[in-house]
């Protein structure tokens, strides 16, 4: 990983040795990016490219990328069961449309969803590790995640320890992700960066790289519990990081914008960013997910040409 500077001396080698392995990993990427430049590029991209993706075909595809989410304080066994039943009935009601990708719930509802879900190919995702603050001892995060997996979760959405990241404790940040990924094994781990709390585009890029480096299968923008939640600018930076990571390692990481996806136009913006930066290879519901509670009905209404409140 070390390299010599042009003057022929070896001080660069020494400098690399002093850097932690996390700083060395970050040094391989350009994290010196301007928020202003990102905002300009995103504005141009939205203006130039979103209209061509405003098609029935894209909206149908996006239906199949939705992670239908309920994370309310008022959730109950009855409400989550009813939520799952709607997904079960969707296939009969709309046989020509793709079913949602995932049902996303708190870990205490994993067994209800996994036992009552009848549709093949719908994942059971649980937010875990002291969602949404991530402020808990690692042992608690491990226990909660292990229980969610035991109860039938097929994917885990964890929150990066944002406070530790902001104070430069990259080792703890990465160790936690690594531990939870080890528990998940073949099952997918999504790492939520909570981009609305990260001060700059540069921080978002660093957090993205660290999460991927530590083993996350997806990087996700937000919990939906903090403002701002997902933004096109954060998505742009995260997708750039995914692309650079893929170019360096050959490892394809998924992307999930979540929180604040309130309109079909919002979904088209994220689709467009993924298409333009990452390309066709990411345009499957294996690599692009949309975390939302309200978008499924809006997409369905647009596809069917009338207001529908199915979910």
N, C-alpha and C positions, 0 to 999 in steps of 0.2 A: 504493500500500500504506500510505501514511502517513495519519494522521488528526489532527485538532486536539483538544486537550483542552478541557474546558468553559470554562476561564477565558479562552479567546480567544487565548492566547499560542501560540507555535509551537514550544515546546521539544520537543513530542512528535515533530514532523517531524525535528528534529535528532537525537533519540534513535534514530529508525528508520534514519537514514542511517549512524549509527555501528554499527548491528547488521549482522552478516554476512547474506548472503542466506539462509543456512541458519537462522539465528536468526529472521529475518523470517518464513520459512516456518513455523517452529515456533510463532511468536507468533499465528498464525491459528487455532491449536487450543488447547483447554483441556488442558494437560498437568499441571495441578496436581490430581492425583487421589489419593485416599486408599486405601492398600492394604486397610485394614480394611473400608471401604465396598465395595470390589470383592469381597472375600471373602464379605461378607454377601449381596450381590446374586447371586453365583454359587451360593452354598448354597441360596438361595431358588429360583433358576431350576432347579437340579438336582432339588430336591424337588418343585416344582410341575409341571414340564414334561417331564422325561425319561420318566416312565411312559407318557405318551400316544404317544411315539415308539418305544416298545419293540414294534415290529410286524415281521412278516415282510417287508412291503413296504420298510420303511426299511432292514432288514438286507440285502436284495437290492440296494438302491440303493448302500449303503455298499461292497458287494463291488466295484462299478464305480468307486469312488473310491480304492481301495487303490493305493498306489505300492509294489509288491512290491520289497523292498529287500534287497540283500546287500552289506554293507560290512565284511567280515571280513578280518583279516590273512591268514587261510588261504584266501581265495578263489583259485581257479585257473581256467585256461581251461576245464578239464573241468567244474568245479563250476558255473561260470557258464553254460556250454552246457547242462548238465542243468537248471539253474534256468529257462533260457529255454524249453527243450523242454516243461517242465511247463505253461508259459503257452500254448504252441502246442496242447497236448493238451486243455486245459481246455474249449475250445469244443465238442469232440466229446463229452467226458465229461458236460458240463452245458450243453446247448444252450439251456436256458430261462433261464440266469443271465447277467448281464453279465460280460464279461471284466474283468480288472484294468485300471486306467487307464495304468499305467506300470511299467516295470522300471527300477529305480534301482541303478546300479553305479559303481565307480571308472572314471575315463576310460580306463585301459588295457584295459578290457573293452568299450568302446563298439562296436568293430568286430565282435566276436563276437556281441554281442546284436543289433546292427542287421542283420547278415548272416543270422543264424539265426532271427530273429523272423518268424513267418508270419502273425500276426494283425493285420488292419487296425485302426487306431485305438488301438493300444497304443504309448505314447510311450517313447522311450529317454532316460532322465534320467541325467546324470552329475554326481556331486559334484565340484566343481572349485575351483581357486583355493586350493590348499593346505588342503584339508579334513582334519581338522576345526578346526585352530587358526587358519587364515587368516594364519598368520605366515610370510609370504614376500614377496619383492619383487614389485611390481606386474607387472614384466616376466615373472616366472615364472607368475603367475596368468593373465596374458594368453596366454602360450604354451600352458599346460595346457588352457585353455578352447578356444583355437583348434584344438588337436589333437583334443579331444573332439568338437567340432562337425564337423571334417573326417572323423572316423571314424564319424559317424552319429548322434551325440547330437542329439535333437530338443528337449531341455530341459536347462538347466544349473542346478544347485543350488550357490550360493556361500554362504560364511559372511561376514557383516559383520565388519569389523575391530573386534572388541569392545574391545581395549585402546585403540585410537585413539578410539573412541566414548566410553569412560569418561574419557579424559583431555581430552575436549571438542574433539578435532580432527575436527569434522564435515565439514570440507572434504575431507580425505583419504578419509574413510568414503564420502562421496557420489561423489567422483571415481572411486573403484574400482568402485562399482556401475555408474556411468554408462559407464565403459570396457568392462566386461564385457557390459553390455546392448547397447552399440554393436556388439560382436562377434557377439552372438546375432541381431541384426536381428529378423526376424519370429519367431524361436524364443523360447520362454518362458524368462525368468530368474527363479529363485526366490531370495530372499535370506533366509538363516537368521540370526535375531537372537541365538540362543543365550540365550533368556530366563532360563534358570536361573542365568546369571552376571550378569544385570542386577539391580541392588540393589532396585529399586522398580517399582511399577506406572507411575509417572511416566516412568521410564527406558524401560520397554517401549513406552509410547505415543510417546515421542520417537523411539526407534529405528525404530518402525513408520513414522512419518511421513517420516523422512529416507530410508528405503529406498524408499518409494513415490515420493517427490519425485525421487529419483535415477534412477528408471526401472524398478524391479523389477516384474515382472508378478504375482508372488505374494510374500507374506511367510510365513515358515515359523518355527515355534517353536525347533526344536532340531536338533542333529546326532545326538542319541542317545548321544553319547560323554561327555556331562557330566551330573552329577546336580544338581538335578532336571532332567528333560527337559521335555516338554510338561506344562503344568498347565492346568486349566480357568480359573484366574484370569488367566494369561497370554493364553489364547485369548480371553477376554472383552475384555480391554483391546485386543488386536490387532484384533478384529472391530469394536470401537467406532471405532478409528482408521480402518479400512477404510471404514466407513459415513460418517464425517465427511469423509474424503477424497473419496469418491464424491459426496457432497452438494455439495462445493465445486467439484469438477473435472469430474464426469460420467465419470470414469475408473473402471472396475470392476476391482478388484484381487482376485486369488484368495487363499485361505487354506489353509495346510497345517500341521496339528499333526503332530509327528513325535517319536519317542522316547518310550518309556514307555506306548505304547498296548498294554496287555497283556490287556485283556478287551473283550468286546463292549460291556459297559456303558461303558467308556471311550469307545469310538467313538460310542455313543449320546449321551453327554454333549457331545462336540464337535459332533455333528450338531445337537443342540438349541440350543447357543449360537449357531451360525451361523443356524439357522432363526429364532430369537427376535430376534437383533440385526440380521442382514442381510436376512433374508426369503427368499422363494421363489426370487428371481432368482439366488441363490448356491447353490441346491440342485441343482447339476448337477456332473458330474465335471470340467467345465471350470474351476469356481471353488472346489470343495472337494475337497481331496486328503488322504489319510491316509498318512503315511509310517510303514511298519511291516514287520517281517519275520514276525511271528507271527499277525497279526490275520486274514489271509485264511483260514487253516484254521479259526479259531474262528468266523468269520462263516459259513463254508460248513457247519460242523457244526451250527450253530443253524438255518440255513435248511433243512438236510436232516433235522434231528432225530436225528442220531447222530454220534458222533465220527468225523471224517474228517481224515486227514493227507495231503492231495493235494499241497500245495506244499512 
